[in-house]
Amino acid sequence: MPSALETCQESVVKLLEAERFFTPVPIMHERLKDLRNEMLVTLKSKTGILILVGTPKGKNITPGAPFVTLEVRLTVSVMENVAFNQGAKGTKIGANAFGEQVAAHLHNKIWAHGKCLPCLNLETVERNGLVHCRVDFQTTVVLTKE
């Protein structure tokens, strides 16, 4: 039985992979086998930039109802090692530009069963040469019994 939250995450990965703009950037998700190592290698020696589709989190917004409706929040992060990304092997497109395009491409995009992904906000933080642009989305899911 597929998980509603995993389906949301997988759908977002597929939606991003289908867009030509994101072709030069590795798109990763938290269910990859050796995610930590893949991220380190990419940021320190490959393109210097990556997109990470986080695991969605759900909050029941119908606790008294005979069914469960989750308010789902999903974060897509663009992480950039500026020194590598602006170098010879990099894309030369910054984390903010990719983050804004993530928001633009996914905003209100249908991911499954008529459900859309409205963009809530975009936030960028820089620390020690690593730029992290975070894009938050929210949707709802009604859980079904199998």
N, C-alpha and C positions, 0 to 999 in steps of 0.2 A: 504494500500500500504506500503510495507516494505521500510524503509530508507536504502540507500546504506551504510551510515556510521554505523548505528546500526547493519546491517548485518555483516559488517566487524568485529565489536566488538564481537558480538555473536559467530561468526565463530572462533575467536581467543580463546575465553573462551572454546568452545567445543574441539578445537584442543589440548589445554593444558590439559583439563580434560581427554582426551583419552590416555594420556601418563602416564604410571605407575610411572615414576619418580616423578611426581607432586602429587601423591595420598596423602601424609601426609600433604600437605599444602592447606589451604583454598584458593580457587580462587574466587575473588570478582570482581564486575564491578560497575561502577558508577550509574547504573540504579536499584541497589538493594534498597529495601524499606528503611531500616535504616542503610545505609552504615557506617556512622560515628560511630554509636554505635557498630556495628559488628566489625569494625576495632579496636576500643578501647578494646573491650572485648577480641578479639583474641590476640592482642599484649600484653595485661596486665595480662591475666590469662589463656589463652588456650595454643596454641603451641608457641606463641611468634613470629610467622612469617606468612606472608600472601603474596599472589600475587594479585595485583590490575591491571585489564585491563582497561585502561583509555578510555574515549570517543574520537574517532578519530576526527581530525580536517582536513578540506579540503580547498584547495586553487585552484581557477579556473585557469588552465594553458592554456585555449583556449578562452580568452575573446572575440575575434572577430569572432569566429566560430558560426555556427547555433546550436551548441550543447554545453553542459558543460562537460568538463573533469576535474575532481578534482585530484590534487596531494594530497593524503591522508597520514597524519602522525598519527601514533598510538604509544602510550607509554605503556609498560608493566612495572610496578614497583614491586619490591620485597622489602618488609619492614620487618625488623627484630629487635625485642627487644632482644638484645644479652643475657641479664640475664635470660629471660624466655626460649628462644629457646635453650640455652645450658643446661637448667635445666632438671628435671625429665620428664616434659610433652612435652618438645621441640623435634624438629627433629634432633638437633645437626648438621644440615647442614646449613651453613651460606648463607646470602643474595647473596654474589658474586657467590657461587656455583649454587644456583637456577637461578640467573640472567643469568649466562653463559649458563645454560641448556635451559632457555627460548630462548635465541638467537640461540643456536644450533638446537633446535627442530622446531622453527618457520621460520628460515631463508630459504627463497625461497619456503616455504610450500604453496601449493595452498589453498586459503581460499574460493573462489567462482568463477565460470565462467572462470576458467583458470588463475585467477589473483594470483600472488605470493606476498609474504611479505618479501622483502629483509631487512636484519638487517642493520641499519645505524651506530649505535654506542651503547656503553654500558658505563655508568658512575655511580660511586659509591660515596656517601657522607655519612659521619658519624657525628652525633650530639647527644650528651648526651646519649650515649648508644643505640641509634636507628640508624641502618644502612639501607640506602635507595639505592638500586641498580636499576637504570633506564635503560631500553632497548628500543631504538627507532627503529621503522620500518616505511617504506614508500611504498606506492603502488599507483595505479591510478584507478579511477572509472569514467566511462562515465554515466552520468545521463540520464535516459529515461523518456519519457512522458507517463503517464497512460491514 
